[in-house]
Amino acid sequence: SVLDLGCGTGVVSVFAAQQAGRVVAVDINPAAVRCARINALLNGVESMVKGREGDLWTPLANDRFDVIVFNPPYFSGQPRSNFERALRSDGLSERFAADLGEHLTPNGCALVLLSSIGDEAGWLEPLRRQGFTVQPAAVRTLPGEVLTLYQVV
């Protein structure tokens, strides 16, 4: 089972559905959830991808997942629009870290994609304070930034 948290267009959900039996795509932006549902339909995986609208863990109740994938906003600050919610957040790293363990299966892990142009340390420190082990799983150097996919267990 896979949770695509902050699903945006749903591209991760579509690819995850090709391997996982169950995928839940969550986003605070209703247009993003709609887009993820449409992309699941267009790619023939709509029966495996369930879209839910809501803030972080709110729409998940007691659901647990083997893998949680999250590409969070890179910048701190109060978003002024749904578009800016994809770029800015205040306190999201702490809220993510605080309840991550409640949504992972016993052998589950999270994969968090961060950029060098954002506050990577600010995202990783709350996870470490909660007792998670954080390790780079993949690194990609792009013009002007380095993307790192962190495995969190």
Secondary structure, DSSP 4 states (H G I P E B T S, - for coil): -EEEET-TT-HHHHHHHTT-S-EEEEESSHHHHHHHHHHHHHTT-TTTEEEEESSTTGGGTT--EEEEEE---SEES--SSHHHHTTEESSHHHHHHHHHGGGEEEEEEEEEEEETTS-HHHHHHHHHHTT--EEEEEEEEETTEEEEEEEE-
